[in-house]
């Protein structure tokens, strides 16, 4: 009997934005400056793509939070939560 595949802990708990960005920059620097074998380049590229996606997700989340905060601070309804849309007639 084979064991069920475990979830990737990196996917379940991505690193903080700053840490992911720092790792991504290190990967880019290494790929640009070192003479690496193809297999190593591919592994680093894959890791870089995952880190870039994590950074983009964190930025999108932050942008949404900022939009909601701006709406509340300005007192305008530029971005309404879904629940508010359902209760209004």
C-alpha positions as CSV (number, residue, x, y, z in Angstrom):
1,X,0.0,0.0,0.0
2,X,1.4,3.4,-0.9
3,X,1.3,6.3,1.5
4,X,-0.8,9.4,0.6
5,X,1.2,12.3,-0.7
6,X,1.8,15.0,2.0
7,X,1.0,18.6,1.2
8,X,4.0,20.8,0.5
9,X,4.6,22.8,3.7
10,X,5.9,25.7,1.6
11,X,2.5,26.0,-0.2
12,X,0.5,25.8,3.0
13,X,2.6,28.4,4.8
14,X,4.4,30.7,2.4
15,X,7.3,32.9,3.7
16,X,6.7,36.5,4.7
17,X,6.8,38.9,1.7
18,X,10.2,40.4,2.6
19,X,11.8,36.9,3.0
20,X,10.3,35.6,-0.2
21,X,11.5,38.7,-2.1
22,X,15.0,38.4,-0.7
23,X,15.2,34.7,-1.7
24,X,13.9,35.6,-5.1
25,X,16.6,38.3,-5.6
26,X,19.3,35.8,-4.4
27,X,18.0,33.3,-7.0
28,X,18.1,35.8,-9.8
29,X,21.6,37.0,-8.8
30,X,22.9,33.4,-8.7
31,X,21.3,32.5,-12.1
32,X,22.8,35.6,-13.7
33,X,26.3,35.4,-12.2
34,X,27.1,31.7,-11.8
35,X,27.8,29.1,-14.4
36,X,25.3,26.6,-13.3
37,X,24.3,23.2,-14.8
38,X,21.0,23.1,-16.6
39,X,19.3,21.0,-13.9
40,X,20.3,23.5,-11.2
41,X,19.0,26.4,-13.3
42,X,15.7,24.7,-13.8
43,X,15.3,24.0,-10.1
44,X,16.1,27.5,-9.2
45,X,13.8,28.8,-11.9
46,X,10.9,26.7,-10.5
47,X,11.6,28.0,-6.9
48,X,11.8,31.5,-8.2
49,X,8.4,31.2,-9.9
50,X,6.8,29.9,-6.7
51,X,8.4,32.8,-4.7
52,X,7.2,35.3,-7.3
53,X,3.6,33.9,-7.1
54,X,3.7,34.2,-3.3
55,X,4.9,37.8,-3.6
56,X,2.2,38.7,-6.1
57,X,-0.5,37.1,-3.8
58,X,0.8,39.1,-0.8
59,X,0.8,42.3,-2.8
60,X,-2.7,41.7,-4.1
61,X,-3.9,41.0,-0.5
62,X,-2.2,44.2,0.7
63,X,-3.7,46.3,-2.1
64,X,-7.2,45.0,-1.2
65,X,-6.7,45.9,2.4
66,X,-5.4,49.4,1.5
67,X,-8.4,50.0,-0.7
68,X,-10.7,49.0,2.1
69,X,-8.9,51.3,4.5
70,X,-8.9,54.2,2.1
71,X,-12.7,53.7,1.7
72,X,-13.2,53.8,5.5
73,X,-10.9,56.7,6.1
74,X,-12.5,58.8,3.3
75,X,-16.0,57.8,4.3
76,X,-16.8,56.9,0.7
77,X,-18.1,53.6,-0.6
78,X,-15.6,52.9,-3.4
79,X,-15.2,49.3,-2.5
80,X,-18.1,47.6,-0.8
81,X,-18.0,44.2,0.9
82,X,-20.2,41.5,-0.7
83,X,-22.4,41.3,2.4
84,X,-23.3,45.0,2.2
85,X,-24.4,44.5,-1.4
86,X,-26.8,41.7,-0.5
87,X,-28.5,43.7,2.3
88,X,-29.1,46.9,0.3
89,X,-32.2,47.2,-1.9
